[in-house]
Amino acid sequence: MMSPPKPIQHMLSLFEQQPCWKINPLATELRYAVPSVRRFLVQAGYFSSFTHNGAWYTLASIPQFNRKGLWFYEKIGFSKAGSLTGTIIGLIRLSHAGMTAEEIGDNLRCRCHSVLVNLWRQKKLQRQKIGRSYIYFATDPCTSNRQRQAITLQKMIAEPLPAEVAVFILAEFINRPTADFNQLAQAISKRGVSVSPLQIEKLFVQHGIKKKT
């Protein structure tokens, strides 16, 4: 197997000393023009940062990405998706119930409100105002519907059940002690009352009711 050309070998050794470089200092160390250094990076394989306007570079072999496809070196962020916009779209697409600007900022360790607004205006994201915050969703209809349903379910679970609904559930449980939460929810729905299995489970926990499974 042929060894990399000498300037690329030199560049690899520089990245061993320091995992992230800006292009001008790297070109100075290599004593090559910036266009040549960019070509070396392409040949070696690289990522540019999604933070700092993409000013930082690292070799493709260096990052140890987390399950969200992110890697940070000090305050510099890199993503498998590459750009900040691609990273945001990917994060939201994979989210369970959409994400607020604050949640995205916490994940990416940078403010990205203006980028989110631009992506929404370009119809690359959907959004909905819930409470005081906008929730951003994927554009794919199936994904966004699932995310919106998850938010609805979270709200249902968070809200206490009306007393009469709790009575219906407990009465049904007394009559059918072996029924699981799904079966209890289905039985209650026949009375014209919408309740989720998770709401029933929460009710049992609140009242210390132990259910045999």
FENCORFEN-V910031 format. One record per pair of residues at least 6 apart in sequence whose C-alpha atoms are under 7 Angstrom apart, sorted by the first residue. I is the first residue (numbers start at 1). GAP is how many residues later the second one is. If there is no record, write none. Layout:
I:GAP ; I:GAP
This chain:
7:23 ; 8:32 ; 11:19 ; 19:39 ; 20:36 ; 20:37 ; 20:38 ; 21:35 ; 21:36 ; 21:37 ; 22:33 ; 22:34 ; 22:35 ; 23:11 ; 24:10 ; 27:6 ; 27:7 ; 27:10 ; 45:14 ; 45:15 ; 46:11 ; 46:12 ; 46:13 ; 46:14 ; 47:10 ; 47:11 ; 47:12 ; 47:13 ; 47:31 ; 47:35 ; 48:6 ; 48:7 ; 48:8 ; 48:9 ; 48:10 ; 48:30 ; 48:34 ; 49:6 ; 49:7 ; 49:8 ; 49:27 ; 49:28 ; 49:29 ; 50:27 ; 50:28 ; 50:29 ; 50:32 ; 50:33 ; 50:34 ; 51:25 ; 51:26 ; 63:8 ; 64:7 ; 65:6 ; 69:10 ; 69:11 ; 70:8 ; 70:9 ; 70:10 ; 71:6 ; 71:7 ; 71:8 ; 72:6 ; 79:8 ; 81:6 ; 92:6 ; 92:7 ; 92:45 ; 92:46 ; 93:45 ; 96:51 ; 96:54 ; 97:50 ; 97:51 ; 97:53 ; 97:54 ; 98:37 ; 98:38 ; 98:39 ; 98:49 ; 99:36 ; 99:37 ; 99:38 ; 100:33 ; 100:34 ; 100:35 ; 100:36 ; 101:11 ; 101:12 ; 105:6 ; 105:7 ; 119:6 ; 120:6 ; 124:15 ; 125:11 ; 125:12 ; 125:13 ; 125:14 ; 126:10 ; 126:11 ; 126:12 ; 126:13 ; 127:7 ; 127:8 ; 127:9 ; 127:10 ; 128:6 ; 128:7 ; 128:8 ; 129:6 ; 137:7 ; 138:6 ; 157:41 ; 157:42 ; 168:20 ; 169:19 ; 172:12 ; 178:34 ; 181:16 ; 181:19 ; 181:20 ; 182:15 ; 185:10 ; 185:11 ; 185:12
